[in-house]
């Protein structure tokens, strides 16, 4: 018997379980990047992001349960790849020395992971809306906006401080 989704409700549940896994994976690498950040604004952004990711994960768990699904995550291979890249380029042997260049690299990797979250939470919100789950759609849309706000802040930080220092 296949575990393939049969309807939009299945897609919705799978999306949220995938996002939970993505969030857990992203949290681990962002915490490590925060420890390497030399720009105070970047470190603060990473710390705030970890808190936000945790909050969004709690929303996912609540919505998975409300959808009548078993509250468990499903391993996200998409985020696994993004985390592997972030680890390689920011924490591994291919990482620049601590300082502005590493800070710029960490912003780039953070934004790649963030864009995955924007796409995933936006998709889950659209599914919830189509399923008539107004409260869930509202919560998921709010999370999408918060993630997008974090991405915009990272761009601003790069444009106004970090990239100039990395030149």
Residue pairs with C-beta under 8 A, 6 or more apart in sequence:
5 11
5 14
8 127
8 130
8 131
9 67
9 131
11 127
12 67
12 124
12 127
12 128
12 131
12 133
13 64
13 67
13 69
14 74
15 120
15 123
15 124
15 127
16 60
16 63
16 64
16 67
16 124
17 60
17 64
17 69
17 72
17 73
17 74
18 73
18 74
18 76
18 78
18 120
19 56
19 60
19 76
19 117
19 120
19 121
19 124
20 57
20 60
20 61
20 64
20 73
20 74
21 73
21 74
21 75
21 76
21 79
22 76
22 78
22 79
22 116
22 117
22 120
23 53
23 54
23 56
23 57
23 60
23 117
24 57
24 73
25 76
25 79
25 80
25 83
26 53
26 79
26 82
26 83
26 113
26 117
27 50
27 53
27 54
27 57
28 83
29 83
29 86
29 87
29 90
29 91
29 113
30 46
30 49
30 50
30 53
30 110
30 113
31 46
31 50
32 87
32 90
32 91
33 46
33 86
33 90
33 91
33 106
33 109
33 110
34 43
34 46
34 47
34 50
36 90
36 91
36 95
36 98
36 102
36 106
37 43
37 46
37 103
37 106
38 98
38 99
38 100
38 102
38 103
39 100
39 103
39 157
39 161
39 162
39 165
41 157
41 161
42 103
42 106
42 107
42 157
42 162
45 150
45 153
45 154
45 157
46 106
46 110
48 150
49 110
49 150
52 146
52 147
52 150
56 117
56 121
56 143
56 146
56 147
59 139
59 140
59 143
61 71
63 128
63 136
63 139
63 140
64 70
64 71
64 72
65 71
66 136
67 133
67 136
78 116
79 113
79 116
82 109
82 112
82 113
82 116
83 113
85 109
85 112
86 106
86 109
86 110
86 112
86 113
88 94
88 95
89 95
89 105
89 109
90 102
90 105
90 106
90 109
95 102
95 105
96 102
96 105
100 162
100 165
100 166
101 166
103 162
103 165
103 166
104 158
104 162
104 163
104 166
107 154
107 157
107 158
107 162
110 154
111 151
111 154
111 155
114 147
114 150
114 151
114 154
115 151
117 147
118 144
118 147
118 148
118 151
121 140
121 143
121 144
121 147
122 140
122 141
122 144
124 140
125 136
125 137
125 140
125 141
125 143
125 144
126 137
128 134
128 136
128 137
128 140
129 137
